[in-house]
Amino acid sequence: MTNYLMLEGETSALSTWLMPILLVVLLVVFYFFGIRPQRKKEKEDNAMRSSLTVGDEVTTIGGIIGKVVSIKEETCVIETAHERTKIRILKTAISRVDVKAEDAAD
């Protein structure tokens, strides 16, 4: 009977420490697989948008493809290829730079 009581006490001590340890492990896993990659992607996107130059060919999040004509602080004007329509958009609406101006000149 004493052995049973001893095992029961050891089990409750183990379960007391197991829950906080599992919680910490869960938070670390969530950080490395959820938060960290998202922050890295945001930094890359901000670097891409801040390095925009006139003449870059870009694609917006809405699928519009055009060439950057002018750049201001938070907006830029792109020109579509066929009818040369100019559209003023936010820099945050640019999803990627397809062709850099330096590469197009070569």
Secondary structure, DSSP 8 states (H G I E B T S, - for coil): -HHHHHHHHHHHHHHHHHHHHHHHHHHHHHIIIIIHHHHHHHHHHHHHHHT--TT-EEEETTS-EEEEEEE-SSEEEEE-SSS--EEEEEGGGEEEEEE-HHHHH-
